[in-house]
């Protein structure tokens, strides 16, 4: 993986522990887990007519270097990039401890 191609700074977000107030349990807040340099390739966007509105689905792929922290990323985590939170659809290892591929998507309701 060429260092020059890693030109985007992303943050992996992980959900914190659930909060139990004695009456209800609410999901924990999203917290920064790790920040890394990554490469980005956008996918083709598409608009889908859902119910009475239009939802624009945008996605793409991030590639980042493998290390002990990035190896623990799962689809339950999120990617934060340019002020937006992206859902991880797929997580794949590249080669033998060379890199990680994250396929992400975001829904922008219109």
Secondary structure, DSSP 8 states (H G I E B T S, - for coil): --GGG--EEEEEEEE---EE-SS-EE---EEEEEEEEEEEEE---EEEEETTEEEEEEEEEEEEE--TTGGG--TTSEEEETTEEEEEEEEEEETTTTEEEEEEEEEEE-
